[in-house]
């Protein structure tokens, strides 16, 4: 509003100045062109005559301008608060110098992982924890570990070196009466009398089974030199045996009245026989039950003098009362 009033005053002053100048020019022109002594009038003088005769209009006085209203002072603005810093203050962490272990073989040093700087935020300044620069530990060439010298194991005795001959494997012990836990807890022990292993796969023990399966055919197996091979009715979990048998024959059924057992190889050659067709030479079915054991040297197994009744025990459960020595020397 104030600039517009000033412009009005300026225009009004200009107009009054021009009007005053115009009156001065008119007065001077009348005196110069039309002196009072000249009576002639030319047509061209009409305009000036008109000007002298035309009454100058009287201007009304200018209205009194009202005083400008007092403008209220602008409020004093307080000092602006300082801008808050948006740049996070980084607190440096003393990073220990990496210990460099010299190595004879250079190795690739892994690139350190770069941690991105915190994003600027207009929220109150939060001093982020600076992730320490990972310590780069150069990889060193591993020290070669000396390969321990291998102590050669003794060379095992060849499994099979010769074809079995009669007497090389004998029927060494017969527990025909069973045990105090069950009369069916029976077993038969074979013994290798040679200094080399013998293959037993497919060999047969006749009259070892019941009327349905009379003969036992041995599975793929080997009896070591001077070793034992145990054939039992049950596994040791159901028997007084404290060792695992080499072959379990569920059809085993030895008659307490006696019978003859015959061992044959795959060529049907008789390798050994035990007892005759009558009652058992040795052993006892009265508790504590006892096995029939072969003498050493074994001799002919069909003769009474080459057998005796066991007087000791081995490889049986601790609570067993039987006298037998399965997979152990007879006594």
Order of alpha helices (4+ residues) and beta strands (2+ residues): alpha-alpha-beta-beta-beta-beta-beta-beta-beta-beta-beta-beta-beta-beta
